Amino acid sequence: MEFRSRIIEAFRTPVVTPLVPAPSLARRCGIAAVHIKDESKRPFGNFKMLGGLGAGLKALARHAGLSVDELLAPHHVGLPPLLCASDGNHGLAVAAAAHAAGGKALIFLPAQVDEARAGRIAAMGGDIRRVAGTYDDAVDEARMLAGTGGGLLVADTSDQLKDPVVGDVMAGYGRVAEEILNQNAGHPRFTHAFIQAGVGGLAAAMAQGLAPMIGEAPQMIVVEPERAACVAHALRTGFAERIAGTLDTKAEMLSCGIASASAVEILRRHRATAVTVSEAGLAAAVSILVSEAALPTTPSGAAGLTGLLRVAGTPWLRTAIRLGPGSRVLLVVTEGAVRFEGVDSD
């Protein structure tokens, strides 16, 4: 399939990713069931295509005074570039939106983002601008350029509660929850969801999207690396503000120092709790997912399982989160192992 057509199909007809039972993980944790939503099966290998691709296309359509279908019909000229900060996957999705519309994208990447992830964005047609500093510094630079008229900002985080573009991004993520509701229909409800967080957008979308689950909605546990626990800080203090530290973690997609204000507001409304995990735990969870569920991923993709394993093995946390023999846990593997051969490969 021609590359642009593949992007448009990913937007118009999203695949339904599998919800995989993992009985050996349930036995390991002393609970009734574990099910894993495998987002590595999305086009381009991660859930971010649900957010940044749609939000980018909608931003361009609004600017041009067109519907998204009209935007995608021919290639348009004179479109402003799309701008965003990224640790890798959101930038790939925003670059895909620009490519589909015949426009350009400028992606601000922190210095620590590896060349494999940067190469995927470049292969999608995105221009890379490296930023000396963290993801949050990249957010600042993208926002500053957008503020001077340098392009349309397609951010996945904001300090504003009602940022429309961030709302579009999280609405895209909501499809993950919608699919889970359909896939779990007729089966016992999930009691707990362990969802990893960078700025908190996916966790918030899951909390909101799973609320209609028959019976009580699952308890939402946000999982973050100890070195980048900005959502935990915001849930504890009530403020989405920059946390101290280098944010240096194996879970590169979660290396964020300021939570999204709108995500935190949703998570607080749904009474989410937070658990932090160690670097050793993140590495171990990657191996466990391969050996016990045949799901190759990264430390970022395995972070939800890392949180479950920490709670299951820590008596006081197990009691506090009410994890017991009857618990049914939902996890999301947010990305597959990053492929080096380019975004076109299957």
C-alpha positions as CSV (number, residue, x, y, z in Angstrom):
1,M,0.0,0.0,0.0
2,E,1.3,3.5,-0.9
3,F,2.7,5.1,2.2
4,R,0.3,8.1,2.4
5,S,-2.7,5.8,1.8
6,R,-1.5,3.7,4.7
7,I,-1.5,6.7,7.0
8,I,-5.0,7.8,5.9
9,E,-6.3,4.3,6.4
10,A,-4.8,4.2,9.9
11,F,-6.8,7.4,10.7
12,R,-10.1,6.4,9.0
13,T,-10.2,2.7,9.9
14,P,-8.2,2.1,13.0
15,V,-7.4,-1.6,13.7
16,V,-8.7,-3.2,16.8
17,T,-5.8,-4.4,18.9
18,P,-6.0,-7.6,20.8
19,L,-6.9,-8.0,24.5
20,V,-4.6,-10.8,25.5
21,P,-5.2,-13.0,28.6
22,A,-2.0,-13.7,30.6
23,P,-2.9,-16.4,33.1
24,S,0.7,-17.0,34.1
25,L,1.1,-13.4,35.2
26,A,-2.1,-13.7,37.2
27,R,-0.7,-16.7,39.0
28,R,2.6,-14.9,39.6
29,C,0.7,-12.0,41.2
30,G,-1.8,-14.2,43.2
31,I,-4.9,-12.7,41.5
32,A,-7.7,-14.0,39.4
33,A,-6.8,-12.6,35.9
34,V,-4.6,-10.3,33.9
35,H,-5.5,-9.1,30.5
36,I,-3.1,-7.0,28.3
37,K,-4.2,-4.6,25.6
38,D,-1.4,-5.0,23.0
39,E,-0.9,-1.6,21.3
40,S,2.2,-2.8,19.5
41,K,-0.3,-4.0,16.9
42,R,-1.3,-0.5,15.9
43,P,0.1,0.8,12.6
44,F,3.6,2.1,13.3
45,G,3.8,0.1,16.5
46,N,2.3,2.2,19.3
47,F,-0.9,3.9,20.6
48,K,0.2,7.4,19.9
49,M,-1.1,7.2,16.3
50,L,-4.6,7.4,17.8
51,G,-3.8,10.8,19.3
52,G,-1.3,12.8,17.4
53,L,-2.4,11.8,13.9
54,G,-6.0,12.7,14.4
55,A,-5.2,15.9,16.4
56,G,-2.8,17.0,13.7
57,L,-5.2,16.5,10.9
58,K,-8.0,18.3,12.8
59,A,-5.7,21.3,13.6
60,L,-4.8,21.6,9.9
61,A,-8.4,21.3,8.8
62,R,-9.5,24.0,11.3
63,H,-6.8,26.3,10.0
64,A,-7.7,25.7,6.4
65,G,-11.5,26.0,7.0
66,L,-12.0,22.4,5.7
67,S,-13.3,19.1,7.0
68,V,-10.6,16.5,7.5
69,D,-12.0,14.6,4.5
70,E,-11.6,17.7,2.3
71,L,-8.1,18.2,3.7
72,L,-7.1,14.7,2.7
73,A,-8.7,14.7,-0.7
74,P,-5.9,16.5,-2.6
75,H,-2.6,17.8,-1.3
76,H,-3.0,21.4,-0.3
77,V,-0.4,24.1,-0.6
78,G,0.4,26.8,1.9
79,L,-0.3,24.7,5.0
80,P,1.6,25.8,8.1
81,P,4.0,23.3,9.6
82,L,2.8,21.2,12.5
83,L,4.9,21.6,15.6
84,C,5.3,19.4,18.7
85,A,7.7,18.2,21.4
86,S,8.2,14.5,21.7
87,D,10.2,11.7,23.3
88,G,9.6,9.8,20.0
89,N,6.1,8.4,19.4
90,H,3.9,11.5,19.5
91,G,6.3,13.2,17.1
92,L,6.0,10.2,14.7
93,A,2.2,10.6,14.8
94,V,2.3,14.3,14.2
95,A,4.7,13.9,11.3
96,A,2.3,11.3,9.9
97,A,-0.5,13.9,10.0
98,A,1.6,16.4,8.1
99,H,2.7,13.8,5.6
100,A,-0.9,12.7,4.9
101,A,-2.0,16.3,4.3
102,G,1.0,17.2,2.1
103,G,2.5,19.5,4.7
104,K,5.5,19.7,6.9
105,A,6.2,18.9,10.6
106,L,8.9,20.2,12.9
107,I,9.5,17.9,15.8
108,F,11.4,19.0,18.9
109,L,13.3,16.1,20.5
110,P,15.3,16.2,23.8
111,A,18.9,15.3,23.3
112,Q,18.6,11.9,24.9
113,V,16.1,10.5,22.3
114,D,17.9,7.8,20.5
115,E,18.7,7.8,16.7
116,A,16.3,4.9,16.0
117,R,13.3,6.9,17.2
118,A,14.5,10.1,15.5
119,G,15.1,8.1,12.3
120,R,11.5,6.9,12.3
121,I,10.3,10.5,12.5
122,A,12.7,11.6,9.7
123,A,11.5,8.7,7.5
124,M,7.9,10.0,8.0
125,G,9.0,13.3,6.6
126,G,9.4,15.2,9.9
127,D,12.2,17.7,10.4
128,I,14.0,17.2,13.7
129,R,15.2,19.9,16.0
130,R,17.3,18.7,18.9
131,V,16.9,20.4,22.3
132,A,19.5,20.5,25.0
133,G,17.5,19.5,28.0
134,T,14.5,17.4,28.9
135,Y,11.2,16.7,27.2
136,D,9.8,19.7,29.1
137,D,12.4,22.0,27.6
138,A,11.4,20.7,24.2
139,V,7.7,21.5,25.1
140,D,8.8,25.0,25.9
141,E,10.6,25.5,22.6
142,A,7.8,24.2,20.5
143,R,5.3,26.4,22.3
144,M,7.5,29.5,21.9
145,L,7.8,28.9,18.1
146,A,4.1,28.4,17.8
147,G,3.5,31.6,19.7
148,T,5.5,33.6,17.2
149,G,3.5,32.2,14.3
150,G,6.0,29.5,13.3
151,G,3.4,26.8,12.9
152,L,0.4,25.0,14.5
153,L,1.2,23.4,17.9
154,V,0.0,19.8,18.3
155,A,0.8,19.2,21.9
156,D,-0.1,16.2,24.0
157,T,0.3,18.3,27.2
158,S,-0.8,21.8,28.4
159,D,-1.1,23.9,31.5
160,Q,-4.6,24.8,30.3
161,L,-7.5,22.6,31.5
162,K,-9.4,23.1,28.2
163,D,-6.8,23.1,25.5
164,P,-8.7,21.9,22.4
165,V,-5.7,20.2,20.7
166,V,-4.8,18.2,23.9
167,G,-8.5,17.3,24.1
168,D,-8.3,15.9,20.6
169,V,-5.2,13.9,21.4
170,M,-6.8,12.4,24.5
171,A,-10.0,11.7,22.6
172,G,-8.0,9.6,20.2
173,Y,-6.5,7.7,23.1
174,G,-10.0,7.0,24.3
175,R,-10.4,4.5,21.5
176,V,-8.2,2.1,23.5
177,A,-10.8,2.1,26.3
178,E,-13.7,1.9,23.8
179,E,-12.2,-1.3,22.3
180,I,-11.7,-2.8,25.7
181,L,-15.3,-2.2,26.7
182,N,-16.4,-4.0,23.6
183,Q,-13.9,-6.8,24.0
184,N,-14.8,-7.4,27.6
185,A,-18.5,-7.3,27.1
186,G,-20.2,-10.3,28.8
187,H,-17.1,-11.0,30.9
188,P,-16.4,-10.1,34.6
189,R,-15.3,-6.5,35.0
190,F,-11.8,-5.4,35.6
191,T,-11.2,-4.4,39.2
192,H,-7.9,-2.6,38.6
193,A,-6.1,-0.9,35.7
194,F,-2.3,-0.2,35.9
195,I,-1.6,2.4,33.3
196,Q,1.8,4.0,32.6
197,A,2.1,7.8,32.4
198,G,4.4,10.3,30.9
199,V,2.3,13.5,31.1
200,G,-0.8,11.4,32.0
201,G,-2.9,11.6,28.8
202,L,-3.4,7.9,28.3
203,A,-4.1,7.2,31.9
204,A,-6.7,10.0,31.9
205,A,-8.3,8.8,28.7
206,M,-8.5,5.3,30.2
207,A,-10.0,6.5,33.4
208,Q,-12.7,8.4,31.6
209,G,-13.2,5.8,28.9
210,L,-13.6,2.8,31.3
211,A,-16.0,4.6,33.6
212,P,-19.1,3.2,31.7
213,M,-17.9,-0.4,32.4
214,I,-20.8,-2.4,33.8
215,G,-20.5,-2.4,37.6
216,E,-18.0,-0.3,39.3
217,A,-15.2,1.2,37.1
218,P,-11.8,-0.3,37.7
219,Q,-9.5,1.4,40.2
220,M,-7.0,3.4,38.1
221,I,-3.4,3.1,39.2
222,V,-1.0,5.4,37.4
223,V,2.5,3.9,37.0
224,E,5.6,6.1,36.6
225,P,9.4,5.7,36.9
226,E,10.7,6.9,40.3
227,R,12.9,9.4,38.4
228,A,10.0,10.9,36.4
229,A,7.0,10.8,38.6
230,C,5.3,14.1,37.6
231,V,1.8,12.8,37.6
232,A,2.2,11.3,41.1
233,H,3.4,14.7,42.3
234,A,0.4,16.5,40.7
235,L,-2.0,14.0,42.2
236,R,-0.5,14.4,45.6
237,T,-0.2,18.2,45.6
238,G,-3.0,19.2,43.2
239,F,-0.6,21.2,41.0
240,A,0.9,20.2,37.6
241,E,4.3,21.7,38.1
242,R,7.8,20.8,37.1
243,I,9.5,18.2,39.4
244,A,13.2,18.2,40.2
245,G,15.7,15.8,38.7
246,T,17.2,14.7,35.4
247,L,14.3,12.5,34.4
248,D,16.8,9.9,33.3
249,T,15.0,6.6,33.0
250,K,15.0,3.5,30.8
251,A,11.3,4.2,30.2
252,E,12.2,7.0,27.7
253,M,8.6,7.6,26.6
254,L,7.7,8.4,30.2
255,S,10.6,10.8,30.8
256,C,8.4,13.9,31.6
257,G,8.7,16.5,34.3
258,I,5.4,18.3,34.2
259,A,2.0,16.6,34.1
260,S,-0.7,17.7,31.7
261,A,-3.2,19.9,33.7
262,S,-6.2,18.5,31.9
263,A,-5.1,14.9,32.5
264,V,-4.5,15.5,36.2
265,E,-8.0,17.0,36.5
266,I,-9.6,13.9,35.0
267,L,-7.4,11.5,37.1
268,R,-8.3,13.3,40.3
269,R,-12.0,13.3,39.4
270,H,-11.8,9.5,38.9
271,R,-9.8,9.0,42.2
272,A,-6.7,7.6,40.6
273,T,-3.7,6.6,42.7
274,A,-0.1,6.5,41.7
275,V,2.7,4.0,42.1
276,T,6.4,4.6,41.2
277,V,8.7,1.9,39.9
278,S,12.4,1.3,39.9
279,E,14.7,1.1,36.9
280,A,15.5,-2.6,37.8
281,G,11.8,-3.3,37.9
282,L,11.3,-1.8,34.4
283,A,14.0,-3.9,32.9
284,A,12.7,-7.1,34.5
285,A,9.2,-6.5,33.3
286,V,10.3,-6.4,29.7
287,S,11.8,-9.9,30.0
288,I,8.7,-11.2,31.9
289,L,6.4,-9.9,29.2
290,V,8.4,-11.8,26.5
291,S,8.7,-15.0,28.5
292,E,5.2,-15.2,29.9
293,A,3.0,-13.4,27.4
294,A,5.1,-13.4,24.2
295,L,4.9,-9.6,24.0
296,P,8.1,-7.9,23.1
297,T,8.2,-4.3,24.2
298,T,10.3,-1.6,25.8
299,P,10.6,-0.4,29.5
300,S,7.9,2.2,28.6
301,G,5.6,-0.4,27.2
302,A,6.1,-2.7,30.2
303,A,5.7,0.0,32.9
304,G,2.1,-1.0,33.7
305,L,3.2,-4.6,34.5
306,T,6.1,-3.2,36.5
307,G,3.6,-1.4,38.7
308,L,1.4,-4.5,39.1
309,L,4.5,-6.6,40.1
310,R,5.6,-4.0,42.6
311,V,2.1,-3.8,44.2
312,A,1.7,-7.6,44.2
313,G,5.0,-8.1,45.9
314,T,4.7,-5.4,48.5
315,P,2.2,-6.3,51.3
316,W,1.3,-2.8,52.4
317,L,0.7,-1.6,48.8
318,R,-1.3,-4.8,48.1
319,T,-3.5,-4.0,51.1
320,A,-3.8,-0.2,50.2
321,I,-4.8,-0.9,46.6
322,R,-7.0,-3.8,47.6
323,L,-5.3,-6.3,45.3
324,G,-6.5,-9.8,46.2
325,P,-7.2,-13.3,44.9
326,G,-10.4,-12.1,43.2
327,S,-8.8,-9.1,41.4
328,R,-8.9,-8.8,37.6
329,V,-6.2,-6.5,36.2
330,L,-6.0,-4.6,33.0
331,L,-2.6,-3.6,31.5
332,V,-1.7,-1.8,28.3
333,V,1.5,-2.5,26.4
334,T,1.8,0.9,24.8
335,E,4.5,0.1,22.2
336,G,6.3,-2.7,20.6
337,A,10.1,-3.1,20.5
338,V,11.3,-0.1,18.4
339,R,12.2,-1.3,14.9
340,F,15.3,0.1,13.2
341,E,14.4,-0.6,9.6
342,G,12.0,2.4,9.2
343,V,8.3,3.2,9.6
344,D,7.3,1.5,6.3
345,S,8.1,-2.0,7.5
346,D,5.5,-4.5,8.5
